[in-house]
């Protein structure tokens, strides 16, 4: 069973930076996709960034150029560097892992709050 634990959320002023970390336990593979979703109050959960097993990255349009996703397979971790934060980035950020093995199960972390003051 895979477990994901996020850290690094908090309160930051607009224009500031935060780095989210997600540590996985259990059996994972470098070919698994890992990434981050976020959910703002009253809104649906949206995909922020994903890094595939082949290290291909994709980002939500509104965070391109400001956020960067990376992974360390040896540490079983994925990171989200968030720069130039805006109040519209306020949300709970969730780490996820999608297994490349059938049945392609998705695992979720518990979430970490990011708050940006204007």
Z-matrix of the N, CA and C atoms (Angstrom, degrees):
N
C 1 1.448
C 2 1.527 1 109.49
N 3 1.317 2 115.42 1 132.48
C 4 1.461 3 121.18 2 -179.44
C 5 1.520 4 109.41 3 -93.02
N 6 1.312 5 115.84 4 134.39
C 7 1.460 6 121.17 5 172.95
C 8 1.520 7 109.06 6 -123.26
N 9 1.319 8 115.55 7 141.98
C 10 1.454 9 122.30 8 -178.94
C 11 1.520 10 109.42 9 -122.76
N 12 1.321 11 115.90 10 133.42
C 13 1.463 12 120.42 11 -179.87
C 14 1.522 13 108.68 12 -128.89
N 15 1.341 14 114.84 13 119.89
C 16 1.465 15 120.20 14 179.52
C 17 1.517 16 110.83 15 -91.52
N 18 1.319 17 114.90 16 156.82
C 19 1.459 18 121.44 17 172.39
C 20 1.522 19 107.98 18 -154.69
N 21 1.332 20 114.84 19 165.08
C 22 1.456 21 118.89 20 174.23
C 23 1.518 22 115.47 21 105.36
N 24 1.318 23 117.45 22 -5.69
C 25 1.455 24 118.91 23 177.16
C 26 1.521 25 110.88 24 -71.27
N 27 1.331 26 115.05 25 173.08
C 28 1.450 27 118.99 26 178.43
C 29 1.501 28 112.08 27 159.08
N 30 1.317 29 115.05 28 -162.81
C 31 1.466 30 122.79 29 -178.87
C 32 1.522 31 109.15 30 -106.04
N 33 1.323 32 115.67 31 131.78
C 34 1.454 33 120.95 32 179.77
C 35 1.513 34 108.64 33 -142.79
N 36 1.304 35 116.51 34 152.13
C 37 1.461 36 120.30 35 176.51
C 38 1.525 37 110.16 36 -76.84
N 39 1.315 38 115.80 37 154.42
C 40 1.459 39 120.47 38 176.78
C 41 1.525 40 109.57 39 -55.67
N 42 1.331 41 115.06 40 136.52
C 43 1.453 42 120.45 41 -176.39
C 44 1.517 43 114.12 42 92.20
N 45 1.327 44 115.59 43 -10.56
C 46 1.451 45 120.22 44 -178.66
C 47 1.513 46 112.56 45 -84.74
N 48 1.326 47 114.68 46 -174.20
C 49 1.467 48 121.47 47 -175.80
C 50 1.513 49 111.15 48 -131.07
N 51 1.311 50 114.96 49 151.73
C 52 1.457 51 123.40 50 170.94
C 53 1.520 52 108.12 51 -141.67
N 54 1.302 53 115.38 52 153.04
C 55 1.466 54 120.62 53 174.93
C 56 1.516 55 108.26 54 -124.65
N 57 1.305 56 115.31 55 116.83
C 58 1.452 57 120.97 56 176.72
C 59 1.521 58 109.69 57 -91.11
N 60 1.317 59 115.04 58 141.94
C 61 1.451 60 121.24 59 176.25
C 62 1.510 61 109.50 60 -123.31
N 63 1.308 62 115.75 61 149.96
C 64 1.461 63 121.60 62 177.02
C 65 1.524 64 107.54 63 -138.19
N 66 1.317 65 115.05 64 118.91
C 67 1.451 66 121.04 65 -179.98
C 68 1.521 67 109.57 66 -105.76
N 69 1.311 68 115.47 67 130.73
C 70 1.460 69 120.79 68 -179.72
C 71 1.520 70 110.56 69 -103.38
N 72 1.307 71 115.15 70 144.75
C 73 1.462 72 120.52 71 171.33
C 74 1.520 73 107.68 72 -124.53
N 75 1.326 74 115.54 73 157.69
C 76 1.455 75 119.78 74 -174.70
C 77 1.518 76 109.69 75 97.21
N 78 1.310 77 114.17 76 -171.93
C 79 1.459 78 119.64 77 -176.13
C 80 1.522 79 109.50 78 -88.73
N 81 1.322 80 116.16 79 115.64
C 82 1.451 81 120.76 80 174.29
C 83 1.517 82 108.15 81 -129.24
N 84 1.310 83 115.78 82 166.69
C 85 1.454 84 121.17 83 -176.07
C 86 1.522 85 109.83 84 -128.86
N 87 1.306 86 115.48 85 152.11
C 88 1.460 87 120.24 86 179.95
C 89 1.527 88 111.27 87 -64.29
N 90 1.315 89 117.59 88 -18.68
C 91 1.460 90 120.59 89 179.08
C 92 1.514 91 113.35 90 -85.99
N 93 1.334 92 117.37 91 -5.85
C 94 1.468 93 120.06 92 176.41
C 95 1.534 94 109.41 93 -69.30
N 96 1.316 95 116.23 94 144.72
C 97 1.458 96 119.98 95 171.25
C 98 1.521 97 108.85 96 -80.70
N 99 1.317 98 116.34 97 141.35
C 100 1.467 99 121.07 98 175.29
C 101 1.518 100 108.81 99 -133.48
N 102 1.304 101 115.87 100 152.69
C 103 1.458 102 117.14 101 -179.17
C 104 1.504 103 113.14 102 -176.28
N 105 1.324 104 113.19 103 -164.85
C 106 1.461 105 121.00 104 -175.11
C 107 1.525 106 110.15 105 -136.57
N 108 1.309 107 114.86 106 133.74
C 109 1.452 108 123.46 107 168.23
C 110 1.524 109 107.25 108 -111.62
N 111 1.319 110 115.10 109 164.52
C 112 1.456 111 119.23 110 171.73
C 113 1.526 112 109.59 111 -141.94
N 114 1.313 113 114.42 112 154.87
C 115 1.456 114 120.17 113 177.43
C 116 1.510 115 109.12 114 -137.70
N 117 1.318 116 115.32 115 116.90
C 118 1.465 117 121.63 116 176.93
C 119 1.523 118 108.70 117 -90.20
N 120 1.322 119 117.10 118 157.47
C 121 1.468 120 120.09 119 -179.55
C 122 1.524 121 111.55 120 -55.50
N 123 1.320 122 116.17 121 128.63
C 124 1.456 123 121.10 122 177.36
C 125 1.510 124 115.01 123 76.26
N 126 1.322 125 117.00 124 6.57
C 127 1.469 126 120.14 125 -178.53
C 128 1.518 127 110.55 126 -122.21
N 129 1.333 128 114.05 127 162.59
C 130 1.451 129 118.68 128 177.55
C 131 1.524 130 110.65 129 -77.23
N 132 1.317 131 114.68 130 156.50
C 133 1.452 132 119.72 131 176.24
C 134 1.520 133 108.71 132 -66.80
N 135 1.342 134 117.07 133 137.58
C 136 1.454 135 121.12 134 179.94
C 137 1.524 136 110.57 135 -130.19
N 138 1.318 137 114.65 136 148.56
C 139 1.458 138 120.61 137 179.27
C 140 1.519 139 109.17 138 -77.24
N 141 1.312 140 115.93 139 124.97
C 142 1.458 141 121.50 140 -179.21
C 143 1.531 142 110.55 141 -93.95
N 144 1.315 143 116.62 142 -49.51
C 145 1.453 144 120.32 143 -176.84
C 146 1.514 145 109.15 144 -159.29
N 147 1.322 146 115.29 145 146.88
C 148 1.454 147 121.08 146 177.38
C 149 1.518 148 108.65 147 -139.15
N 150 1.319 149 115.14 148 145.02
C 151 1.458 150 121.81 149 173.40
C 152 1.513 151 107.02 150 -126.75
N 153 1.315 152 115.35 151 122.43
C 154 1.459 153 120.16 152 -175.28
C 155 1.526 154 110.37 153 -81.04
N 156 1.326 155 113.97 154 173.71
C 157 1.449 156 118.45 155 176.26
C 158 1.523 157 112.65 156 -61.44
N 159 1.317 158 116.76 157 -24.54
C 160 1.460 159 121.05 158 176.67
C 161 1.510 160 113.06 159 -92.94
N 162 1.347 161 115.98 160 12.40
C 163 1.470 162 123.52 161 178.40
C 164 1.523 163 113.77 162 68.43
N 165 1.304 164 117.01 163 18.35
C 166 1.462 165 119.57 164 170.19
C 167 1.520 166 108.35 165 -75.18
N 168 1.327 167 116.36 166 136.77
C 169 1.453 168 120.36 167 -178.29
C 170 1.529 169 110.92 168 -117.10
N 171 1.312 170 114.79 169 149.44
C 172 1.454 171 121.91 170 174.10
C 173 1.514 172 108.81 171 -141.11
N 174 1.335 173 114.14 172 147.06
C 175 1.460 174 119.27 173 -175.19
C 176 1.527 175 111.52 174 -133.41
N 177 1.322 176 113.99 175 151.92
C 178 1.452 177 120.75 176 168.39
C 179 1.524 178 107.51 177 -62.28
N 180 1.321 179 116.78 178 137.13
C 181 1.469 180 119.65 179 -175.53
C 182 1.530 181 112.80 180 -53.15
N 183 1.305 182 116.89 181 -39.63
C 184 1.457 183 119.97 182 -174.27
C 185 1.531 184 113.68 183 -70.92
N 186 1.329 185 117.99 184 -11.07
C 187 1.467 186 119.98 185 179.91
C 188 1.529 187 112.14 186 -111.96
N 189 1.313 188 117.35 187 -4.31
C 190 1.469 189 120.01 188 179.98
C 191 1.525 190 110.52 189 -59.05
N 192 1.318 191 114.81 190 134.01
C 193 1.457 192 120.11 191 -178.99
C 194 1.513 193 113.82 192 86.56
N 195 1.330 194 116.67 193 -11.50
C 196 1.468 195 120.14 194 179.57
C 197 1.534 196 111.85 195 -115.26
N 198 1.312 197 116.63 196 -34.45
C 199 1.471 198 121.00 197 -177.72
C 200 1.526 199 109.88 198 -108.37
N 201 1.323 200 115.49 199 149.66
C 202 1.453 201 120.60 200 175.54
C 203 1.513 202 110.59 201 -136.97
N 204 1.326 203 116.74 202 131.11
C 205 1.454 204 121.31 203 179.24
C 206 1.522 205 108.81 204 -106.21
N 207 1.322 206 115.43 205 142.67
C 208 1.455 207 120.76 206 177.56
C 209 1.521 208 108.33 207 -148.56
N 210 1.317 209 116.10 208 164.88
C 211 1.456 210 120.15 209 178.72
C 212 1.523 211 110.01 210 -140.45
N 213 1.302 212 115.13 211 154.93
C 214 1.463 213 122.88 212 175.55
C 215 1.521 214 105.82 213 -128.49
N 216 1.313 215 116.33 214 99.73
C 217 1.463 216 120.06 215 -175.54
C 218 1.521 217 112.68 216 -65.35
N 219 1.321 218 116.49 217 -32.46
C 220 1.465 219 119.69 218 179.16
C 221 1.528 220 110.97 219 -64.60
N 222 1.324 221 116.01 220 -34.68
C 223 1.458 222 120.75 221 179.70
C 224 1.526 223 112.05 222 -94.12
N 225 1.319 224 116.58 223 -1.88
C 226 1.475 225 121.66 224 -177.79
C 227 1.522 226 109.76 225 54.14
N 228 1.329 227 115.82 226 51.82
C 229 1.453 228 120.37 227 -174.97
C 230 1.522 229 111.33 228 -137.40
N 231 1.316 230 114.50 229 153.42
C 232 1.456 231 121.84 230 173.19
C 233 1.520 232 107.47 231 -131.46
N 234 1.324 233 115.53 232 146.69
C 235 1.456 234 121.04 233 -174.53
C 236 1.525 235 109.82 234 -128.40
N 237 1.321 236 115.03 235 153.44
C 238 1.455 237 120.74 236 173.37
C 239 1.523 238 107.74 237 -132.51
N 240 1.318 239 115.72 238 108.37
C 241 1.454 240 121.13 239 175.72
C 242 1.528 241 107.73 240 -87.57
N 243 1.306 242 116.20 241 121.44
C 244 1.466 243 121.01 242 -176.84
C 245 1.518 244 108.95 243 -117.05
N 246 1.314 245 115.69 244 115.85
C 247 1.464 246 122.31 245 179.63
C 248 1.523 247 110.24 246 -114.99
N 249 1.300 248 115.02 247 163.29
C 250 1.469 249 121.19 248 178.54
C 251 1.528 250 111.41 249 48.99
N 252 1.299 251 115.43 250 48.92
C 253 1.460 252 120.22 251 -175.72
C 254 1.519 253 111.76 252 -65.14
N 255 1.335 254 114.18 253 145.37
C 256 1.454 255 122.17 254 -178.16
C 257 1.525 256 109.41 255 -123.48
N 258 1.313 257 117.21 256 157.80
C 259 1.474 258 118.74 257 177.05
C 260 1.526 259 112.52 258 -55.83
N 261 1.317 260 117.95 259 -30.05
C 262 1.466 261 119.56 260 179.77
C 263 1.524 262 113.12 261 -72.47
N 264 1.328 263 117.18 262 -5.20
C 265 1.467 264 120.97 263 174.42
C 266 1.523 265 112.36 264 -86.21
N 267 1.315 266 116.45 265 -4.06
C 268 1.466 267 119.70 266 179.98
C 269 1.518 268 109.88 267 -61.46
N 270 1.319 269 115.50 268 126.11
C 271 1.464 270 120.70 269 -178.02
C 272 1.520 271 108.87 270 -178.37
N 273 1.315 272 114.69 271 170.01
C 274 1.458 273 120.42 272 165.58
C 275 1.527 274 106.46 273 -90.52
N 276 1.313 275 116.00 274 127.65
C 277 1.456 276 121.94 275 -177.60
C 278 1.534 277 109.08 276 -102.81
N 279 1.328 278 114.74 277 129.66
C 280 1.454 279 121.67 278 -176.91
C 281 1.518 280 110.21 279 -116.81
N 282 1.299 281 115.47 280 129.87
C 283 1.448 282 121.85 281 172.29
C 284 1.529 283 109.01 282 -82.29
N 285 1.333 284 116.98 283 145.76
C 286 1.454 285 118.54 284 174.83
C 287 1.517 286 109.93 285 -142.37
N 288 1.310 287 113.95 286 159.40
C 289 1.465 288 122.31 287 174.86
C 290 1.516 289 107.46 288 -135.84
N 291 1.319 290 116.36 289 130.52
C 292 1.456 291 121.43 290 175.97
C 293 1.515 292 108.14 291 -113.80
N 294 1.318 293 115.26 292 118.67
C 295 1.450 294 120.14 293 -177.60
C 296 1.524 295 111.46 294 -67.54
N 297 1.339 296 116.02 295 140.76
C 298 1.450 297 119.49 296 176.50
C 299 1.518 298 111.69 297 -82.83
N 300 1.339 299 116.34 298 -6.70
C 301 1.460 300 121.54 299 179.80
C 302 1.523 301 109.90 300 -93.62
N 303 1.341 302 115.36 301 139.89
C 304 1.462 303 119.43 302 173.96
C 305 1.515 304 108.90 303 -55.40
N 306 1.345 305 120.91 304 136.48
C 307 1.473 306 129.82 305 7.14
C 308 1.520 307 115.40 306 -90.36
N 309 1.322 308 117.38 307 29.78
C 310 1.470 309 122.57 308 173.40
C 311 1.526 310 111.80 309 55.58
N 312 1.329 311 115.38 310 47.44
C 313 1.451 312 121.09 311 -177.64
C 314 1.522 313 111.38 312 -65.96
N 315 1.331 314 115.23 313 145.08
C 316 1.462 315 121.21 314 176.22
C 317 1.523 316 109.46 315 -109.00
N 318 1.307 317 114.90 316 133.59
C 319 1.459 318 122.25 317 178.20
C 320 1.529 319 108.87 318 -113.02
N 321 1.333 320 115.73 319 149.73
C 322 1.467 321 121.36 320 -176.20
C 323 1.521 322 111.43 321 -128.91
N 324 1.324 323 114.54 322 147.10
C 325 1.444 324 119.99 323 169.73
C 326 1.522 325 110.17 324 -84.91
N 327 1.323 326 115.76 325 179.01
C 328 1.455 327 120.50 326 -175.81
C 329 1.526 328 112.70 327 -84.56
N 330 1.314 329 117.06 328 -13.56
C 331 1.453 330 121.17 329 178.61
C 332 1.512 331 112.97 330 97.84
N 333 1.319 332 115.54 331 149.57
C 334 1.458 333 121.95 332 176.27
C 335 1.526 334 108.27 333 -137.72
N 336 1.322 335 115.71 334 135.34
C 337 1.462 336 121.13 335 -174.89
C 338 1.519 337 111.00 336 -81.79
N 339 1.317 338 115.34 337 133.39
C 340 1.461 339 122.14 338 172.10
C 341 1.523 340 107.55 339 -118.62
N 342 1.320 341 115.65 340 124.15
C 343 1.462 342 121.46 341 179.48
C 344 1.521 343 109.12 342 -124.72
N 345 1.304 344 116.68 343 132.85
C 346 1.461 345 122.42 344 -178.87
C 347 1.522 346 108.14 345 -120.77
N 348 1.310 347 116.12 346 121.79
C 349 1.464 348 120.51 347 179.06
C 350 1.524 349 110.11 348 -92.80
N 351 1.301 350 114.64 349 140.54
C 352 1.475 351 118.83 350 -177.80
C 353 1.524 352 111.69 351 -95.21
